[in-house]
Amino acid sequence: MDDLTFEAVYRRDHEMLRRALSLGLGDTELANEAVDEAFTRAYARWSRVSQLDDPTAWLYRVASNWATSWLRKRRMRPVRPTEELETARYDVVEDPAVLAAIEALPSAQRAVIVLRFYLDWDIARIATALDVPPGTVKSRLHRALTRLHDVEEVHR
Amino acid sequence: MTTETTVRQTLRQAATTIPTGDTPFEQLVRRGRRRRNRNRGTVVAAVAALAVAVGLSGSALDLPGSTPFATQRPAEHADVAIFLCSDTPIDAGAAQRCESPATEEQIRQLRSALVLDEAVAEVRFETQQQAYERFSELFADQPELVEAVTPDTLPASLRITLVDGTPIDEIVNHYSNFGGVEEVVALETD
């Protein structure tokens, strides 16, 4: 990890984390702010962050916590998709019902689904990013997939 | 097709509608630099003291409203930095506040107000070039960061030392409203 520079991690992870968080939150603007905030914090203490086993998972966690905290402060619902974005993404997916089901999942389950299937992270990394035990990740994954499977069956 | 495959495909398709991010790396570096300045006061102090020692001081700029004692103390005692509008606003909010880089008149008005402010003990002006030099010193161990930044991406600032006991928040709020000001940052708190 000694060779990890801030710029290298920024170039590699910023866009990926922004998209993942946007999918998880259903709010691109908030995801942008949250990921920027996470990278800003990382930069201020890079000598320590770069020594972590997984700085990327740390960045996700900071961004996710920041977004959650912001939503809590504003007492807003966790999802506030704009009309334009909602239309756009439903226009491009082959299975709108599945997307609707993903977005209807409880936020904790949705985050697991995005990290597992959009970023292809393994259970251990997701656990680190969400700061929960691996067993909790598996449980959320299982429940979410069961629900999505049901939706898929109905619309097949 | 399994549920996992469908979910993966749906997320990838939905992600294509997310607009590309528009935060340039340099902006994050600048924002992070300010945090780091607050977090690593001793390093900043050493570098700022060096800057003063080699003559990078406000008086050399001969700006209108310079206080005669402006450079008597090293810059590590600054409590507040007033970042001036530049060509590269740090974020969308700054872009809204800053119609253009701070004009000489705006800087003059700001300095006049600071000089008259009883809560302000001293004022020092840091040019974009000085900010860049200090940045380069501060991150000498990370040349890739220095390479990513040029003087025109770092804002000039007025660095303020307050009279002891002055509530910093009030100063930050007050001077945030002046024309030509991008952002006012308390350097001693985090």
Interface residues (C-beta under 8 A of the other chain):
Chain A: T5 F6 E7 A8 Y10 R11 H14 E15 R18 R19 S22 L23 T28 N32 V35 D36 F39 T40 R41 A42 Y43 A44 R45 L85 A88 R89 D91 V92 V93 E94 D95 V98 L99 I102 I113 V114 F117 Y118 L145 L148 H149 E152
Chain B: T3 E4 T6 V7 R8 Q9 T10 L11 R12 Q13 A14 A15 T16 T17 I18 P19 T20 G21 D22 T23 F25 L28 V29 R31 G32 R33 R35 R36 R38 N39 D91 Q142 E144 L145 A148
